[in-house]
Amino acid sequence: MNNKVTIDSYKDIAPAGTIDLIYNLAGRLQGKSFLHVNSTRYGGGVAEMLHRLLPMFNDLGINARWEVMEGTPLFYQTTKNFHNALQGLPSEISSEMYDEYIKVNRKNAKKISFAADFAVIHDPQPAALIYKKPKHVPWLWRCHIDISRPQRKVWNFLKEYVLQYKGTIFSLPSFSQKLSIPQFLMYPSIDPLSDKNRDLTDKEIDDVLSQHNLPRDKPIMLQVSRFDRFKDPLGVIEAYKLVKKYNDCSLVLAGGGAADDPEGIEVLRQVKEEASHDKDIFIFDLPPDANITINALQRAATVIIQKSTKEGFGLTVAEAMWKGKPVIGGAVGGIAVQIIYGRTGYTVNSVEGCAYRARHLLNNPDSLLKMGQDAREYTRHNFLITRHICDYLSLMVYMLGV
């Protein structure tokens, strides 16, 4: 993070009173230490948020630290199957895979330092580290995925570890489970001052489009996401083809993979194959640090889509709305929290619905502009990093009793 960015940098961006509240809460936590553990340093929304959040905690006088566990190919295949099963997709997990999950967690437990006053362990991959929890130190399990209808065998296996935590954090009430420990609600967030979300000049936007040979002679439909089956990039291509029959436009699918997702390469192959016969479809397999590129694409696009069929939250929606763009999203998970139907965008349940709403926005520029303005304000009040910091600080104050 740019050293010039501090909590005070957000005074003119965050809702009134937010920065004062942050300082008040942080004052009660001076000298406390805060540990985060997850399974990847780059790729995906969790890593992206931690990169932005941790410097802010340290700026506030809280010693925030981030540990990343290491795994084997079999471990990552296992946890990807966990992810699919927890989101309701049929997945076969062998006894060997369960054994590998436990083995890798125990190996990491020997290498990671858990010294901290408070810890948050993110998602299923490191959940089994709980057996190393120092006595009297509150650990919370943070679940970023949709486990509203999990495959029961996998959830029952994972729940044995989850119940050993002092509490859990979910992104939506519908993701919570019947547990004997406290459950907390916390929306993810975007950082409006990061390279992915900061204001760009027209030249910066034009330079990015030129570098990627992306013309601006027609409206751009865009989806930014990892190449993941749950993001439904093939469904987006189908919707674009329906729109193209009536509205001349281009489609950009921009994203990449994550170190802990072994399925991304195959999904990307299928997407490229499906797009290969249309010169107006552009597929960008971007590196994890392509933040300005994503920013420019979102600002250049006319219609932004996030057609997920399952979604933990989907921060690309908030990113687009912050840039004054309404979003057409799958009516699932956190997307349905971010999009106010008819005001900040539209939620849809089918390819045809996605195409219909895309055509509506393309044909009604005044409506598109007004919805984009409302989308930005809704994001300001609900999905910025400053609100996220308040949530974490409040949780620490509560759990530590200070």
C-alpha positions, 0 to 999 in steps of 0.5 A: 500500500502507498505509504501516503494512504492512511485512515485520514485519506478516507475522510472525504470518501467514507460516510460522515462519522466513520473515521471518528468511530474507527479512531475511537475503537482503535484507541481501545485496542492499542498494542493488541495483535491481530492474526489472519491465516488463509491459503493464498497470498494472491488471487481471489477476493480474500487475499485482495482484501487482506492486502488492503486491510492489514496496513490500515490496522497497523496504521491504527496501532494494532499489530496485524499479521498475515500467515499463508499456509502451504499445500500439495496439489492433492490438498488443493484439489481436496479443498477445491472439492470441499468448496464445490461440495459446500456450495451444493455441487456433487463432489467425490472426496476420498478417504485419501483426500480427507487424510491429506487435508489433515496432514497438510494442516498439521504440517503447517501448524508446525511452521506458522507462528500463532502468537497473537491476541486475536485471530481470524482463520479464513475458509475451509483450507486452514480450518483444521489449524484450530487444534494449535490455538493458544489457550484463552486466545479467541479464534474466529472462523471466517467463511467467505463462501455460500454454504447455505445448502452444503453437501452434508458429509463434507460439512459434518467433517468440517463442522468438527473443527468449526465448533472448536472456534470461539465464533464464526463470521459469515457474509450473509445470514442465509449462509449461517448454520446451526452451531452452538457457537456465536455467529457474526455477519460481516460484508466484505469490502473494496478499497476506493483508493486502491489501484483497482478502484481509484479514479483514472484519467481518460488517458490511463483508460485509453492506454489500457484499452490500446495495450489490449487491442480493445476498440471503443467503437461499440458498447462493451459488455464486461464480466470480471471474475476468476475463470470458475464454473460458478461464475458462469462465463459460458452463460455470459457468452450465451447472453452476449450472443442473444444481445448481439442479434439486436445490439452491436456490441463487444464482450470482454471476459477478464480474470485469472486464476487463484493458486488454490484453484486447480480447475481454472485452467480447464474452465479458461480452455472451454471459454476460449473455445466457445469464443474463438469464432467471434472477433468481438469477444475478448478473453483476458487471462490477467495476472493477480496484479492487473488492478489498473487494467481491471479498473480501466475495463470497468470504467470503459464498459457500458454494461457490467455483468456478474452472472454467478450461479453460486457466490460467496459475495462477489466484490466485482459487483461493488467495484463496478458500482463504485465506478458508477455502473449498474450491474446485472448479476446472478440472483445468488449470494452476496450479489443479491445484497449489493444489487437493489433490483431496478435501482443499482442494477438487476438480478437475473436467473437465466441467460435470457434474463441477462440478455434482456436486461443488458439490452434494456440498459444499452437502449436506455442510457439515461436510466443507465446513468441514474442507476449508476449514480445510485449504485455508487452511493449505495456502495459508499455506505455499505461496501467500503474498506472503512466500514469493514475496519469498523466491523473488525475493530468492533468484533475485537473489542467485543471478543477481547472485552476491552 
